Amino acid sequence: MHPPAESLLETAGQSLPTGATAATDRLALLNDKNPTLGAALVNAGLVSAVAVDYVLQKQKIEKVPMGNLLVELGFSSANEVARQLAVQRGLRFVNADEMPEPDTAVAGVFNRSLCLTYGFLPVRENSDGLIEIVLGDAHPDAVRELVQRKLGKGCHFFQGEFDRVGQAIQQHYYFAENPPARLIESEVRKLEADVDRAYSPARLLEHMLHLAVRERATDIHLAPTARSRSVLLRVDGVLRPVFALSPALDRLVVYVKLQADMDASEQRLPQDGSFTAQVMESTFTIRVSTLISEFGERMVMRLLPERSNLDKLVDLGFLEEDVAVMAKAFSRPHGLILITGPTGSGKSTTLHAALRMQPLVERNVLTVEDPVEYRVPVACQTEVNRRAGYEFANAMRHFLRHDPDIILVGEIRDAETARAALDASSTGHLVLSTLHVGSIFGVMPRLKLLGVDAETIGENLVAVINQRLVRRICPHCAKPRLATDDERRWLAQPDAVEPVQVFHGTGCHHCRETGYLGRLPVYEMLAVNRDLADAIASDASRSEMRERAKAAGMRPIHMLARHRVLAGETTMDEILRAVGED
């Protein structure tokens, strides 16, 4: 690939200051010679000088562009790197949701291999006769020359995130040649006609996985009914039926079980397993689970990408003032920080995004997870292995012998893990974890049920974030309208003099006619001060702690929910679906 002109790779071989203490001097020298991407990120306060120095050292060996390494190692988000590069190039930044569908007449002049090699996505010709191009890690001059040679036209550039531009290239060209709905239909016909059961369901599964990736699905459900098998995708937290299969195609379930190293003959008991699959040159772990129902085996396949894009908290949708509070909490040398909420509420994503607020190259970070969903290359990440007896609690006992600064525990599920987490936090370590409770003030009773006394909780609890995920209104079809009387009351503006405006998605091809595209968090956050710590230690009632929390500035979750609706980010109906009544 062509590296960005701003890449610090061009500095290889130059005489630069050496040694850990010379990181700032190195950057100063680079910045004097050329406003490099690394130096610009440091100057913007987005990356530490030590991190860039670490990347420079690795760059000499690995020969990878600066921006790519910063993201790969978790020192910066893809969003931050791309936005900074856009500023340097004087281009408008577009995120993944804003990228338009490429015009086949324009994109068809190129091909997938060429676009991936150069790192750009050709989109369309604008009214000025210029070809609109979304750049990834492409060199603008190289792309300009290529487009001029191919089309005889100039370019209008936008800057996108490197990986997401690459994904958009893969998907456009693959699905232009391989429409999944048509291919699935063809495979179903072949399998139904195969009375000898000699034809493998492998290609049907392959096409289903491709469809799931295209639709941004996290799970594929195979649900048996009396006369058919329904296939559903979970997209943005909501199940969406996509097609039905004949009961004769139950051999698909058998095939998946074999791939996942499960007992294909066992149809009386639930089973769990996993396998890996390549989908458009990306590796996914497919976690498989079965249940026994009245009409046969029900199966869920969860898609876990080997490399997940992980943005920082602001990019995920957290307010800047809240991120500042969280940064202060996560900078504490010891204590316990918890992310709470139901399954699928984005707890792990928030936890890892917050973890990356730390100067990770200067911290010894140890994690135990089930499974490892986000890679943090400078951390030591381990995975629960129940067959081998490696669980959260005994992992933490081993961690304490490895001089940790930060310990991340995927979930506090039992009394042993809870006690181990509190023990680690009380002995001078920062412990991060998740807990399945419905509210901030459910944390204390839950930990007490797990055998932790109130005084220990009060001494060690630093912060709690309780969150839900709501669907974001599709930016491509968002339309304003006047709020109804019910909406005005819910928004606490029943008597507003001025009209109250809300937004909704009318439905388009980008959002598959749902009106929603992507998700964002709705949350409440409690930073434990001395007064609250005393209240927790003295086993104060929920109502008393709630009053003290409000006095300390805690904003209830529905306050932010109303803000999201008024800002045109989501709808009241979506808040009520995901969060419930106030």
C-alpha positions as CSV (number, residue, x, y, z in Angstrom):
1,M,0.0,0.0,0.0
2,H,1.0,3.6,-0.5
3,P,1.8,5.1,2.9
4,P,0.5,8.5,3.7
5,A,2.9,11.3,2.8
6,E,2.7,12.4,6.4
7,S,3.9,9.0,7.6
8,L,6.8,9.0,10.0
9,L,8.1,6.0,8.0
10,E,10.0,8.6,5.9
11,T,12.2,9.3,8.9
12,A,13.7,5.8,9.0
13,G,17.5,6.1,8.8
14,Q,17.6,9.7,10.0
15,S,19.8,10.5,13.0
16,L,17.4,11.0,15.9
17,P,17.9,11.3,19.6
18,T,17.9,7.9,21.3
19,G,16.8,6.6,24.8
20,A,13.5,6.6,26.6
21,T,14.0,10.2,27.9
22,A,14.5,11.6,24.4
23,A,10.9,11.0,23.2
24,T,9.9,14.7,23.3
25,D,13.2,15.7,21.7
26,R,12.6,13.3,18.8
27,L,9.2,14.8,18.2
28,A,10.5,18.3,18.4
29,L,13.1,17.5,15.7
30,L,10.5,15.8,13.5
31,N,8.1,18.7,13.9
32,D,10.8,21.2,12.9
33,K,11.5,19.3,9.7
34,N,8.0,18.3,8.8
35,P,4.5,18.5,10.5
36,T,4.2,14.8,10.7
37,L,1.1,12.9,11.7
38,G,2.7,11.6,14.9
39,A,3.8,15.1,16.0
40,A,0.4,16.6,15.1
41,L,-1.3,14.0,17.3
42,V,1.0,14.8,20.2
43,N,0.5,18.5,19.7
44,A,-3.2,18.0,19.7
45,G,-3.0,16.1,23.0
46,L,-4.3,12.9,21.5
47,V,-1.2,10.8,21.8
48,S,1.7,10.9,24.3
49,A,5.3,11.6,23.1
50,V,6.3,8.3,24.8
51,A,3.8,6.4,22.7
52,V,5.0,7.9,19.5
53,D,8.6,7.2,20.4
54,Y,7.6,3.5,21.1
55,V,6.0,3.4,17.6
56,L,9.1,4.9,16.0
57,Q,11.1,2.1,17.5
58,K,8.8,-0.6,16.2
59,Q,8.5,1.2,12.8
60,K,12.2,0.6,12.1
61,I,11.6,-3.2,12.3
62,E,8.0,-3.6,11.1
63,K,8.0,-0.9,8.3
64,V,4.3,0.0,8.9
65,P,2.9,3.5,8.5
66,M,2.7,5.6,11.7
67,G,-1.1,5.9,11.7
68,N,-1.6,2.2,11.2
69,L,0.7,1.3,14.1
70,L,-0.8,3.9,16.5
71,V,-4.3,2.4,15.9
72,E,-3.0,-1.2,16.0
73,L,-1.3,-0.7,19.3
74,G,-4.3,1.1,20.8
75,F,-2.5,4.4,21.4
76,S,-5.0,6.2,19.2
77,S,-8.3,5.5,17.6
78,A,-8.8,5.1,13.9
79,N,-11.2,8.0,14.1
80,E,-8.6,10.3,15.7
81,V,-5.9,9.4,13.2
82,A,-8.2,9.9,10.2
83,R,-9.6,13.2,11.6
84,Q,-6.0,14.5,12.2
85,L,-5.0,13.4,8.7
86,A,-8.1,15.2,7.3
87,V,-7.0,18.4,9.0
88,Q,-3.5,18.1,7.6
89,R,-4.8,17.5,4.1
90,G,-7.5,20.1,4.3
91,L,-10.2,17.5,3.6
92,R,-13.6,16.8,5.1
93,F,-13.7,13.8,7.4
94,V,-16.5,11.2,6.8
95,N,-17.2,8.4,9.2
96,A,-18.4,4.9,8.2
97,D,-22.1,5.8,8.5
98,E,-21.8,8.9,6.3
99,M,-20.1,7.1,3.4
100,P,-22.5,7.0,0.4
101,E,-23.1,3.9,-1.6
102,P,-20.7,3.9,-4.6
103,D,-22.1,4.5,-8.0
104,T,-21.5,1.4,-10.1
105,A,-20.7,3.4,-13.2
106,V,-17.8,5.0,-11.4
107,A,-16.7,2.2,-9.1
108,G,-16.9,-0.3,-12.0
109,V,-14.0,1.4,-13.8
110,F,-11.8,0.2,-11.0
111,N,-11.6,-3.1,-9.2
112,R,-11.3,-4.4,-5.6
113,S,-7.6,-5.2,-5.9
114,L,-6.6,-1.8,-7.2
115,C,-8.7,0.1,-4.7
116,L,-7.3,-2.0,-1.8
117,T,-3.7,-1.6,-3.0
118,Y,-4.0,2.2,-3.2
119,G,-6.4,2.5,-0.3
120,F,-9.3,4.5,-1.7
121,L,-13.0,4.1,-2.5
122,P,-14.4,5.7,-5.7
123,V,-17.9,7.0,-4.9
124,R,-19.5,9.1,-7.7
125,E,-19.2,12.0,-10.1
126,N,-20.4,15.3,-8.6
127,S,-22.1,18.2,-10.3
128,D,-18.7,19.8,-11.0
129,G,-17.6,16.8,-13.0
130,L,-15.1,15.7,-10.3
131,I,-14.9,12.1,-9.0
132,E,-15.6,11.9,-5.3
133,I,-13.1,9.7,-3.5
134,V,-13.0,8.6,0.1
135,L,-9.3,8.1,1.1
136,G,-8.1,5.5,3.6
137,D,-4.3,5.3,3.9
138,A,-3.9,6.4,0.3
139,H,-1.5,9.0,-1.0
140,P,-3.8,11.7,-2.6
141,D,-1.3,12.4,-5.5
142,A,-1.1,8.7,-6.4
143,V,-4.9,8.4,-6.5
144,R,-5.3,11.7,-8.4
145,E,-2.9,10.4,-11.1
146,L,-4.7,7.0,-11.3
147,V,-8.2,8.6,-11.7
148,Q,-6.9,11.0,-14.3
149,R,-5.5,8.1,-16.2
150,K,-8.6,5.9,-15.9
151,L,-11.4,8.6,-16.3
152,G,-9.7,11.7,-17.5
153,K,-11.3,13.7,-14.6
154,G,-10.2,15.4,-11.5
155,C,-10.9,14.4,-7.9
156,H,-12.7,15.7,-4.9
157,F,-11.3,13.9,-1.8
158,F,-12.8,13.0,1.5
159,Q,-10.9,11.4,4.4
160,G,-12.2,8.2,6.0
161,E,-10.9,5.7,8.6
162,F,-8.3,3.4,7.1
163,D,-9.9,0.0,8.1
164,R,-13.4,1.1,7.4
165,V,-12.6,2.4,4.0
166,G,-10.9,-1.0,3.4
167,Q,-14.1,-2.8,4.6
168,A,-16.3,-0.6,2.4
169,I,-14.1,-1.5,-0.6
170,Q,-14.3,-5.2,0.2
171,Q,-18.0,-5.2,0.6
172,H,-18.9,-3.1,-2.4
173,Y,-16.9,-5.2,-4.9
174,Y,-17.7,-8.5,-3.3
175,F,-21.5,-7.9,-3.1
176,A,-21.6,-6.4,-6.6
177,E,-20.5,-9.7,-7.9
178,N,-22.1,-11.9,-5.3
179,P,-25.6,-10.8,-4.2
180,P,-26.1,-12.9,-1.0
181,A,-29.9,-13.2,-1.3
182,R,-29.7,-14.7,-4.7
183,L,-26.8,-17.0,-3.8
184,I,-28.6,-18.2,-0.6
185,E,-31.7,-18.9,-2.7
186,S,-29.7,-20.9,-5.2
187,E,-28.0,-22.9,-2.4
188,V,-31.3,-23.7,-0.7
189,R,-32.7,-25.0,-4.0
190,K,-29.7,-27.3,-4.5
191,L,-30.0,-28.6,-1.0
192,E,-33.7,-29.2,-1.2
193,A,-33.2,-31.1,-4.5
194,D,-30.4,-33.2,-3.0
195,V,-32.5,-36.3,-1.9
196,D,-29.3,-38.3,-1.4
197,R,-27.9,-35.7,1.1
198,A,-24.6,-35.6,-0.8
199,Y,-24.4,-31.9,-1.3
200,S,-22.7,-29.9,1.6
201,P,-24.4,-27.0,3.3
202,A,-20.9,-25.3,3.5
203,R,-21.7,-22.7,0.8
204,L,-25.1,-21.9,2.3
205,L,-23.3,-21.1,5.6
206,E,-20.7,-19.1,3.8
207,H,-23.3,-16.9,2.1
208,M,-25.2,-16.5,5.4
209,L,-22.1,-15.2,7.1
210,H,-21.4,-12.8,4.2
211,L,-25.0,-11.5,4.5
212,A,-24.6,-11.1,8.2
213,V,-21.4,-9.0,7.8
214,R,-23.0,-6.9,5.1
215,E,-26.0,-6.1,7.4
216,R,-23.7,-5.4,10.3
217,A,-25.3,-8.2,12.3
218,T,-23.8,-9.5,15.6
219,D,-25.8,-12.7,15.7
220,I,-27.5,-15.2,13.3
221,H,-30.5,-17.0,14.8
222,L,-31.8,-20.3,13.4
223,A,-35.2,-20.7,15.0
224,P,-37.4,-23.8,14.3
225,T,-41.1,-23.6,14.1
226,A,-43.8,-26.2,13.3
227,R,-43.3,-26.2,9.5
228,S,-40.2,-24.1,8.8
229,R,-36.9,-22.7,10.1
230,S,-36.7,-19.0,10.5
231,V,-33.4,-17.2,9.9
232,L,-33.1,-13.9,11.8
233,L,-30.2,-11.4,12.2
234,R,-29.6,-9.2,15.2
235,V,-28.8,-5.7,13.9
236,D,-28.3,-2.7,16.2
237,G,-29.7,-4.8,19.0
238,V,-32.9,-5.7,17.3
239,L,-33.8,-9.1,15.7
240,R,-34.7,-8.9,12.0
241,P,-36.2,-11.8,10.1
242,V,-34.5,-12.3,6.7
243,F,-35.8,-15.6,5.2
244,A,-37.2,-19.1,6.1
245,L,-35.8,-22.5,5.4
246,S,-37.5,-25.9,4.9
247,P,-37.2,-28.3,7.9
248,A,-35.4,-30.6,5.4
249,L,-32.4,-28.2,5.7
250,D,-31.8,-29.2,9.4
251,R,-28.5,-30.6,8.1
252,L,-27.3,-27.0,8.1
253,V,-27.5,-27.2,11.9
254,V,-25.7,-30.5,11.9
255,Y,-22.9,-29.1,9.7
256,V,-22.4,-26.0,11.9
257,K,-22.2,-28.3,15.0
258,L,-19.5,-30.3,13.3
259,Q,-17.6,-27.1,12.5
260,A,-17.9,-26.0,16.1
261,D,-16.6,-29.3,17.5
262,M,-19.9,-30.1,19.0
263,D,-21.6,-33.5,19.2
264,A,-23.7,-33.6,16.1
265,S,-25.8,-36.6,17.3
266,E,-26.8,-35.0,20.6
267,Q,-30.2,-33.4,20.2
268,R,-31.4,-33.7,23.8
269,L,-29.1,-31.2,25.6
270,P,-27.9,-27.7,25.0
271,Q,-24.3,-27.3,23.6
272,D,-21.7,-24.6,23.1
273,G,-18.8,-24.5,20.6
274,S,-16.9,-22.2,18.2
275,F,-15.1,-22.2,14.9
276,T,-13.2,-19.6,12.8
277,A,-14.3,-18.4,9.4
278,Q,-12.9,-16.1,6.7
279,V,-15.4,-13.5,5.5
280,M,-14.1,-11.2,2.8
281,E,-10.5,-11.6,4.0
282,S,-11.4,-10.9,7.6
283,T,-11.2,-13.6,10.3
284,F,-14.2,-14.1,12.6
285,T,-14.7,-16.4,15.6
286,I,-18.2,-17.8,15.4
287,R,-19.5,-18.8,18.8
288,V,-22.3,-21.3,18.5
289,S,-24.9,-22.2,21.1
290,T,-27.9,-24.6,20.8
291,L,-31.1,-25.1,22.8
292,I,-33.7,-27.8,22.6
293,S,-37.2,-26.5,21.7
294,E,-40.5,-28.1,21.0
295,F,-39.8,-28.1,17.2
296,G,-36.1,-29.0,17.3
297,E,-32.7,-27.4,18.0
298,R,-32.5,-23.7,18.1
299,M,-29.1,-22.3,17.2
300,V,-27.5,-18.9,17.6
301,M,-24.2,-18.0,15.9
302,R,-22.4,-14.9,17.3
303,L,-19.9,-13.2,15.0
304,L,-16.8,-11.9,16.7
305,P,-14.2,-10.2,14.4
306,E,-10.6,-11.0,15.2
307,R,-9.8,-7.3,14.7
308,S,-12.5,-5.0,16.0
309,N,-12.6,-1.2,15.4
310,L,-12.5,0.4,18.8
311,D,-13.1,4.1,19.1
312,K,-12.4,6.3,22.0
313,L,-15.2,7.3,24.4
314,V,-16.1,10.5,22.6
315,D,-16.3,8.7,19.3
316,L,-18.6,6.1,20.9
317,G,-21.0,8.9,21.9
318,F,-20.0,9.8,25.4
319,L,-20.2,13.6,26.2
320,E,-16.8,15.4,26.5
321,E,-17.6,16.6,30.0
322,D,-18.3,13.0,31.1
323,V,-15.2,11.7,29.5
324,A,-13.2,14.2,31.5
325,V,-14.7,12.9,34.7
326,M,-14.0,9.3,33.6
327,A,-10.4,10.2,32.7
328,K,-9.9,11.4,36.3
329,A,-11.4,8.2,37.7
330,F,-9.3,6.0,35.4
331,S,-6.1,7.8,36.4
332,R,-6.5,6.7,40.0
333,P,-3.6,4.4,41.1
334,H,-5.9,1.9,42.7
335,G,-9.6,1.1,43.3
336,L,-12.5,-0.6,41.6
337,I,-14.3,0.8,38.5
338,L,-17.5,-1.0,37.3
339,I,-19.5,-0.8,34.0
340,T,-23.0,-2.1,34.5
341,G,-26.0,-2.9,32.4
342,P,-27.8,-5.8,30.8
343,T,-26.3,-8.2,28.2
344,G,-25.6,-6.5,24.9
345,S,-25.5,-3.0,26.4
346,G,-21.9,-2.3,25.3
347,K,-20.2,-2.8,28.6
348,S,-17.1,-4.4,27.2
349,T,-16.7,-1.8,24.5
350,T,-16.9,1.0,27.0
351,L,-14.5,-0.8,29.3
352,H,-11.9,-1.2,26.6
353,A,-12.3,2.3,25.3
354,A,-11.8,3.7,28.8
355,L,-8.8,1.4,29.3
356,R,-7.2,3.0,26.3
357,M,-7.3,6.4,28.0
358,Q,-4.4,5.2,30.0
359,P,-0.7,5.6,29.0
360,L,-0.7,1.9,28.2
361,V,3.0,1.8,27.2
362,E,3.9,2.9,30.7
363,R,1.5,0.5,32.5
364,N,1.5,-3.2,33.0
365,V,-2.0,-4.2,32.0
366,L,-3.3,-7.7,32.6
367,T,-6.7,-8.9,31.5
368,V,-8.8,-12.1,31.8
369,E,-11.9,-12.1,29.5
370,D,-14.5,-14.5,28.2
371,P,-13.8,-14.2,25.3
372,V,-11.2,-11.6,24.3
373,E,-13.3,-9.3,22.1
374,Y,-10.9,-6.4,21.6
375,R,-7.1,-6.7,21.2
376,V,-4.9,-4.5,23.2
377,P,-1.5,-5.3,21.9
378,V,0.6,-3.7,24.7
379,A,-1.5,-5.6,27.3
380,C,-1.2,-9.2,28.4
381,Q,-4.7,-10.6,27.5
382,T,-5.8,-14.0,28.7
383,E,-9.0,-15.9,28.1
384,V,-11.1,-18.0,30.5
385,N,-10.6,-21.7,30.0
386,R,-13.1,-23.6,32.1
387,R,-11.9,-27.1,31.0
388,A,-8.5,-26.2,32.3
389,G,-9.8,-24.7,35.4
390,Y,-8.7,-21.1,34.4
391,E,-11.5,-18.8,35.7
392,F,-11.7,-15.1,36.6
393,A,-10.8,-15.6,40.2
394,N,-7.7,-17.8,40.0
395,A,-6.5,-15.7,37.0
396,M,-6.4,-12.7,39.4
397,R,-4.5,-14.6,42.0
398,H,-1.8,-15.3,39.4
399,F,-1.9,-11.7,38.1
400,L,-0.8,-10.3,41.5
401,R,2.6,-12.1,41.1
402,H,3.2,-10.2,37.8
403,D,3.6,-6.7,39.1
404,P,0.4,-5.3,37.5
405,D,-0.7,-1.7,37.4
406,I,-4.1,-2.3,35.9
407,I,-6.2,-5.5,36.0
408,L,-9.2,-6.0,33.8
409,V,-11.7,-8.7,34.7
410,G,-14.3,-9.4,32.0
411,E,-17.2,-9.9,34.5
412,I,-17.8,-10.3,38.2
413,R,-20.0,-13.3,38.3
414,D,-19.5,-15.0,41.6
415,A,-18.4,-14.5,45.2
416,E,-14.8,-15.6,44.6
417,T,-14.3,-13.2,41.7
418,A,-15.9,-10.4,43.7
419,R,-13.6,-10.9,46.7
420,A,-10.5,-11.3,44.4
421,A,-11.4,-8.0,42.6
422,L,-11.8,-6.1,45.9
423,D,-8.6,-7.7,47.3
424,A,-6.6,-6.6,44.3
425,S,-8.0,-3.0,44.4
426,S,-7.3,-2.7,48.1
427,T,-3.6,-3.8,47.6
428,G,-2.8,-0.9,45.3
429,H,-4.1,-2.0,41.9
430,L,-6.7,-0.4,39.6
431,V,-9.3,-3.0,38.8
432,L,-11.8,-2.6,35.9
433,S,-14.8,-4.9,35.5
434,T,-18.4,-5.3,34.5
435,L,-21.4,-6.3,36.6
436,H,-24.9,-7.4,35.5
437,V,-27.2,-5.0,37.5
438,G,-29.9,-2.7,36.2
439,S,-28.8,0.6,37.9
440,I,-25.9,2.2,39.7
441,F,-27.5,1.8,43.1
442,G,-28.0,-1.9,42.5
443,V,-24.2,-2.4,42.6
444,M,-23.9,-2.3,46.4
445,P,-26.6,-4.8,47.1
446,R,-25.3,-7.1,44.4
447,L,-21.7,-7.0,45.8
448,K,-23.0,-7.6,49.3
449,L,-24.9,-10.7,48.0
450,L,-21.6,-11.9,46.7
451,G,-20.1,-11.7,50.2
452,V,-18.3,-8.3,50.1
453,D,-19.0,-6.1,53.2
454,A,-20.2,-2.5,52.8
455,E,-17.1,-1.0,54.3
456,T,-14.8,-2.7,51.8
457,I,-17.0,-1.5,48.9
458,G,-16.9,2.0,50.3
459,E,-13.2,2.0,50.6
460,N,-12.5,0.7,47.1
461,L,-15.3,1.7,44.7
462,V,-14.0,4.6,42.5
463,A,-16.7,4.9,39.8
464,V,-19.7,3.2,38.3
465,I,-21.1,3.7,34.8
466,N,-24.6,2.2,34.1
467,Q,-25.4,2.2,30.4
468,R,-27.8,1.1,27.6
469,L,-27.4,1.2,23.8
470,V,-30.1,2.9,21.7
471,R,-30.4,2.9,18.0
472,R,-29.2,6.1,16.2
473,I,-31.4,7.8,13.7
474,C,-30.1,7.1,10.2
475,P,-28.2,10.3,9.0
476,H,-29.2,9.6,5.4
477,C,-32.9,9.8,5.9
478,A,-33.4,11.8,9.1
479,K,-36.2,14.3,9.0
480,P,-37.5,16.8,11.5
481,R,-41.1,17.0,12.7
482,L,-43.0,18.7,15.6
483,A,-43.1,16.7,18.8
484,T,-46.5,15.2,19.8
485,D,-48.1,16.1,23.1
486,D,-46.9,12.8,24.6
487,E,-43.4,13.5,23.4
488,R,-43.4,17.0,24.9
489,R,-44.5,15.7,28.2
490,W,-41.8,13.0,28.1
491,L,-39.3,15.6,27.2
492,A,-40.4,17.6,30.2
493,Q,-41.5,20.5,27.9
494,P,-45.3,20.3,28.0
495,D,-45.7,24.1,28.3
496,A,-42.9,25.2,26.0
497,V,-43.8,28.4,24.2
498,E,-41.7,27.6,21.1
499,P,-42.5,24.5,19.0
500,V,-40.4,21.4,20.1
501,Q,-38.7,19.7,17.2
502,V,-37.7,16.0,17.1
503,F,-36.3,13.8,14.4
504,H,-37.1,10.4,12.9
505,G,-35.7,8.3,10.1
506,T,-38.0,7.8,7.1
507,G,-36.2,4.7,5.9
508,C,-33.7,4.3,3.0
509,H,-31.4,1.7,1.5
510,H,-28.6,2.7,3.9
511,C,-30.7,1.6,7.0
512,R,-32.6,-1.1,5.2
513,E,-35.8,1.0,5.6
514,T,-35.6,0.9,9.4
515,G,-34.9,4.6,10.0
516,Y,-31.9,3.6,12.3
517,L,-28.3,3.1,11.6
518,G,-25.8,2.2,14.3
519,R,-26.1,2.7,18.1
520,L,-25.0,5.1,20.8
521,P,-24.9,4.9,24.6
522,V,-27.4,6.3,27.1
523,Y,-25.8,6.3,30.5
524,E,-25.5,7.6,34.0
525,M,-22.2,7.9,35.9
526,L,-21.3,8.0,39.5
527,A,-17.9,9.2,40.6
528,V,-17.5,8.2,44.2
529,N,-16.4,11.1,46.4
530,R,-15.6,11.0,50.2
531,D,-19.3,11.7,51.1
532,L,-20.6,8.9,49.0
533,A,-17.8,6.5,50.1
534,D,-18.9,7.1,53.7
535,A,-22.6,6.5,52.8
536,I,-21.7,3.2,51.1
537,A,-19.4,2.1,54.0
538,S,-22.2,2.9,56.5
539,D,-24.7,0.8,54.4
540,A,-26.9,3.8,53.7
541,S,-30.3,3.2,52.0
542,R,-30.7,3.5,48.2
543,S,-32.7,6.7,48.6
544,E,-30.1,8.3,50.8
545,M,-27.3,7.4,48.4
546,R,-29.3,8.7,45.4
547,E,-29.8,12.0,47.1
548,R,-26.1,12.3,47.9
549,A,-25.2,11.3,44.3
550,K,-27.5,14.0,42.9
551,A,-25.9,16.5,45.2
552,A,-22.5,15.4,43.9
553,G,-23.7,16.1,40.3
554,M,-24.8,12.7,39.1
555,R,-27.2,13.0,36.1
556,P,-29.9,10.3,35.9
557,I,-29.9,8.2,32.8
558,H,-33.2,9.6,31.5
559,M,-31.8,13.1,31.6
560,L,-29.3,12.1,29.0
561,A,-32.0,10.2,27.1
562,R,-34.0,13.4,26.7
563,H,-30.9,15.2,25.5
564,R,-30.3,12.5,22.9
565,V,-33.9,12.9,21.6
566,L,-33.8,16.7,21.5
567,A,-30.4,16.6,19.7
568,G,-31.9,14.5,16.9
569,E,-29.8,11.5,17.7
570,T,-32.5,9.0,18.6
571,T,-36.3,8.8,19.2
572,M,-38.5,8.6,22.3
573,D,-39.8,5.2,21.1
574,E,-36.3,3.9,21.0
575,I,-35.5,5.2,24.5
576,L,-38.6,3.5,25.8
577,R,-37.7,0.2,24.1
578,A,-34.1,0.1,25.4
579,V,-34.2,2.0,28.7
580,G,-37.9,2.0,29.8
581,E,-40.0,4.6,31.6
582,D,-38.4,7.2,33.8
